[in-house]
Amino acid sequence: MAVPKRKTSRANTRSRRSQWKTSATTLTDCPHCGAPTRPHNACPTCGTYKGRLYAAAQRSEFEA
């Protein structure tokens, strides 16, 4: 198995890790109530998805 000949410096390690970025969550408007929701998920406010009522709405910590 290959073994590195030298220790990777902090600068090289950190510059490589600088590309590990997260992106902001995409939000869409619920067609039923207009609240911001994540795509392909039931609305946390009214509990609908693609025109169907799936569950009783539960208040979530997510407020945009």
N, C-alpha and C positions, 0 to 999 in steps of 0.2 A: 504494500500500500504506500502511496506517495506521502511524504512528510515534508512540510515546509522547511526550507533551509534557514530562513530568518524570521524573527518575530515581526508581525505586521504592526507598523507604527500607529499611534493614536490618530494622527492626521488622516492616514489612509482609511482606517476603520471608520472614523467619524464621517469622512466624505462619502464613503460607500453607504453608510446608514442614513445620510441626509436625504436619500431618495425614498425612504420609508414613510411616505406621507399618507394621511387618510383624507378622504374627500367628504364634503358635507352631505348629509342625507338628502336625497331627492324627495321633494314633497309635491303632491298633486292635490287639487281640490276635490272634495267628495261631491259627486253629482247630486246626491240626495239632500245633504244639509249644508254643503259649502265649506266645511271645516277642513283644514289641511291634514292630509293623511299620507302614509307611505304607500307607494304603488304596490299592487297585488296583495294588499292586506285589507281586512275588514276595517271600517272606519271606527276609531275608538270612541267617537261621540255618539253616533246613531246605530252602529253595529251592522251596517249594510255593506254588501260587496256585490258588484255587478247587478244591482237592482233587487237583490234578495236580502232578507233579514236573517242573519246568521246567529247572533247571540245578543243577549241583553247588553246594552252599552255599559261599559265599566269606565269610571273615571280613571285616567292614566296621569302619570307625572308629565307626560308630553303636552306642552302647551306652546303653540307657536304664535 
